[in-house]
């Protein structure tokens, strides 16, 4: 197994990203799985950790297959995977139904995870978007497009593992992509982890709290991130 768990993946990514330490960096995690990975990067770079709330829009009869993604915001960004929609025969009405369900879940998570937290503005800073892996890329593509609209000085995508064709397809969405493993034969993200347990809301909240406590020990980093 390339990675013992998400913590191990995060530490290895942090090593690959160590050149950003000392710069104005904000680390953005895609919950839930990306949070434990991103927390290790934020700690290593002494940078603040925030969330980028994005949800995969799954095919109705095969939810794990992404036919698109939606990102939270005043004007939500919706990305459609036209090939999957066509291959599965998904109708516009079916797509809209699933999209609305995922937007409701984003709203639930936003209220639960970010209550009392001020969103960190990435404008003029290095924004590092982190997930625990990529399959089709629809979710990450939506996340990167949303982050680009917030005008970071540099947009970096950091993931432990993804198929090489997916990484190639995402090249235009980020200024830099750091991916540790690009296996030719890719079945599922979890197959590249020894421990890929399902995370819950408590895991996300705990990671955010620990990261905030860590940043409080680094006042210079906190000042850079705000």
C-alpha positions as CSV (number, residue, x, y, z in Angstrom):
1,X,0.0,0.0,0.0
2,X,1.5,3.4,-0.9
3,X,-0.2,5.1,2.1
4,X,-0.8,3.8,5.6
5,X,-3.7,6.2,6.2
6,X,-4.7,9.8,5.4
7,X,-2.3,11.2,8.0
8,X,0.6,9.4,6.4
9,X,-0.5,10.7,3.0
10,X,-0.7,14.3,4.4
11,X,2.8,14.1,5.9
12,X,4.3,12.9,2.6
13,X,2.5,15.6,0.7
14,X,3.7,18.2,3.2
15,X,7.2,17.1,2.5
16,X,6.6,17.7,-1.2
17,X,5.2,21.1,-0.5
18,X,7.8,22.3,2.0
19,X,9.0,24.9,-0.4
20,X,5.9,27.0,0.4
21,X,6.8,27.3,4.1
22,X,7.2,30.9,4.9
23,X,5.0,32.1,2.1
24,X,1.4,33.4,2.5
25,X,-0.4,30.1,2.2
26,X,-4.0,29.0,3.0
27,X,-4.7,25.2,2.9
28,X,-8.2,24.3,1.7
29,X,-9.5,20.8,2.4
30,X,-12.3,19.0,0.6
31,X,-14.3,17.3,3.3
32,X,-14.6,14.9,4.6
33,X,-11.7,12.8,3.3
34,X,-9.4,15.6,2.4
35,X,-9.4,17.2,5.9
36,X,-7.1,14.8,7.6
37,X,-4.6,15.0,4.7
38,X,-4.8,18.8,4.6
39,X,-4.4,19.2,8.4
40,X,-0.9,17.7,8.2
41,X,0.0,20.0,5.4
42,X,-1.3,23.1,7.2
43,X,0.6,22.1,10.4
44,X,3.9,21.5,8.4
45,X,3.6,24.9,6.6
46,X,2.4,26.7,9.7
47,X,-0.6,27.9,7.6
48,X,-4.3,28.2,8.3
49,X,-6.7,25.4,7.3
50,X,-10.1,26.1,5.8
51,X,-12.7,24.1,4.0
52,X,-13.9,24.2,0.3
53,X,-17.3,22.7,0.4
54,X,-17.9,20.7,-2.7
55,X,-20.1,17.7,-3.4
56,X,-20.0,15.1,-6.1
57,X,-23.2,14.7,-8.1
58,X,-23.6,10.9,-8.5
59,X,-25.5,9.0,-11.0
60,X,-28.9,8.1,-9.5
61,X,-28.5,4.3,-9.8
62,X,-24.7,4.4,-9.2
63,X,-24.0,7.2,-6.7
64,X,-20.2,6.6,-6.6
65,X,-20.0,7.4,-10.3
66,X,-19.6,11.2,-10.7
67,X,-21.7,12.9,-13.4
68,X,-20.8,16.3,-12.0
69,X,-20.1,18.3,-8.9
70,X,-21.3,21.5,-7.1
71,X,-19.4,24.0,-5.0
72,X,-20.8,26.1,-2.2
73,X,-21.1,29.9,-2.7
74,X,-23.4,32.8,-3.3
75,X,-23.5,31.7,-6.9
76,X,-22.8,27.9,-6.7
77,X,-20.6,26.5,-9.4
78,X,-21.9,23.3,-11.1
79,X,-19.7,21.2,-13.3
80,X,-21.2,18.5,-15.5
81,X,-19.4,15.4,-16.7
82,X,-21.0,15.2,-20.1
83,X,-19.5,11.8,-21.0
84,X,-20.9,10.1,-17.9
85,X,-24.3,11.8,-18.3
86,X,-24.6,10.6,-21.9
87,X,-23.3,7.1,-21.2
88,X,-25.7,6.6,-18.3
89,X,-28.7,8.1,-20.0
90,X,-29.3,10.6,-17.1
91,X,-32.0,13.1,-17.9
92,X,-31.7,16.8,-17.1
93,X,-34.4,16.4,-14.5
94,X,-32.6,13.6,-12.8
95,X,-29.4,15.6,-12.7
96,X,-31.2,18.6,-11.2
97,X,-32.8,16.4,-8.5
98,X,-29.4,15.0,-7.4
99,X,-27.8,18.4,-7.6
100,X,-30.4,20.0,-5.3
101,X,-29.9,17.1,-2.8
102,X,-26.1,17.7,-2.7
103,X,-26.6,21.5,-2.4
104,X,-28.7,20.8,0.7
105,X,-26.0,18.6,2.1
106,X,-23.4,21.4,1.5
107,X,-25.6,23.8,3.4
108,X,-25.9,21.3,6.3
109,X,-22.1,20.9,6.4
110,X,-21.5,24.6,6.2
111,X,-23.6,25.3,9.2
112,X,-22.2,22.4,11.2
113,X,-18.5,22.8,10.3
114,X,-18.1,26.5,10.0
115,X,-20.4,28.0,12.6
116,X,-18.5,30.9,14.2
117,X,-15.6,30.6,11.8
118,X,-14.7,33.4,9.5
119,X,-13.9,32.2,6.0
120,X,-10.3,32.9,5.0
121,X,-9.8,35.1,1.9
122,X,-7.2,33.5,-0.5
123,X,-6.9,36.7,-2.6
124,X,-3.2,37.4,-3.1
125,X,-2.1,34.2,-1.3
126,X,-1.1,30.7,-2.3
127,X,-4.2,28.5,-2.1
128,X,-3.4,24.8,-1.8
129,X,-6.5,22.7,-2.5
130,X,-6.3,19.2,-0.9
131,X,-8.2,15.9,-1.2
132,X,-7.4,12.4,-0.2
133,X,-7.3,11.3,-3.9
134,X,-9.0,11.8,-7.3
135,X,-10.9,9.4,-9.5
136,X,-12.8,11.1,-12.3
137,X,-11.8,14.6,-11.3
138,X,-15.3,16.2,-11.6
139,X,-15.4,17.2,-7.9
140,X,-11.9,18.6,-7.8
141,X,-12.4,20.5,-11.1
142,X,-15.4,22.3,-9.6
143,X,-13.4,23.1,-6.5
144,X,-10.5,24.5,-8.5
145,X,-12.8,26.6,-10.6
146,X,-14.5,28.0,-7.5
147,X,-11.2,28.8,-5.9
148,X,-9.8,30.5,-9.0
149,X,-12.7,33.0,-8.8
150,X,-11.4,34.0,-5.4
151,X,-8.2,35.4,-7.0
152,X,-5.4,33.6,-5.2
153,X,-1.9,34.6,-6.3
154,X,-1.2,30.9,-7.0
155,X,-3.5,27.9,-7.1
156,X,-2.0,24.5,-6.2
157,X,-3.7,21.2,-6.2
158,X,-2.2,18.6,-3.8
159,X,-3.4,15.0,-3.7
160,X,-1.8,11.7,-2.8
161,X,-3.1,9.6,-5.7
162,X,-4.9,10.0,-9.0
163,X,-5.0,8.4,-12.5
164,X,-2.5,9.9,-14.9
165,X,-5.2,10.9,-17.4
166,X,-7.2,12.7,-14.7
167,X,-4.1,14.7,-13.7
168,X,-3.5,15.6,-17.3
169,X,-7.1,16.7,-17.7
170,X,-6.8,19.0,-14.7
171,X,-3.5,20.8,-15.8
172,X,-5.3,23.9,-17.0
173,X,-7.3,24.3,-13.8
174,X,-4.3,24.8,-11.4
175,X,-1.0,26.6,-11.6
176,X,0.7,23.6,-10.1
177,X,-0.3,20.0,-9.3
178,X,1.4,17.9,-6.7
179,X,0.4,14.2,-6.9
180,X,2.5,11.6,-5.3
181,X,1.2,8.5,-7.1
182,X,-0.2,8.2,-10.6
183,X,-0.8,4.5,-11.2
184,X,-1.7,3.4,-14.7
185,X,-4.2,0.9,-13.3
186,X,-6.6,2.7,-11.0
187,X,-9.6,1.0,-9.5
188,X,-10.6,3.1,-6.4
189,X,-8.9,5.6,-4.2
190,X,-9.3,3.4,-1.1
191,X,-7.2,0.6,-2.8
192,X,-4.1,2.8,-2.4
193,X,-4.5,3.1,1.4
194,X,-4.1,0.5,4.1
195,X,-6.6,2.3,6.3
196,X,-9.3,4.3,4.4
197,X,-12.0,4.4,7.0
198,X,-15.1,6.5,6.5
199,X,-14.8,9.8,8.2
200,X,-17.7,11.5,9.9
201,X,-18.7,15.1,10.9
202,X,-16.9,14.8,14.2
203,X,-13.6,13.9,12.5
204,X,-13.9,17.1,10.4
205,X,-14.7,19.3,13.4
206,X,-11.9,17.9,15.5
207,X,-9.3,18.4,12.7
208,X,-10.4,22.0,12.3
209,X,-10.2,22.6,16.0
210,X,-6.7,21.1,16.3
211,X,-5.5,23.1,13.3
212,X,-6.8,26.3,14.8
213,X,-5.1,25.6,18.0
214,X,-1.8,24.9,16.2
215,X,-2.0,28.1,14.3
216,X,-2.5,30.0,17.5
217,X,1.1,28.9,18.4
218,X,2.3,30.6,15.2
219,X,1.1,34.2,15.3
220,X,3.2,35.2,12.2
221,X,1.5,32.4,10.2
222,X,-1.9,33.4,11.5
223,X,-1.3,37.0,10.5
224,X,-0.3,35.9,7.0
225,X,-3.4,33.9,6.5
226,X,-5.9,36.5,7.5
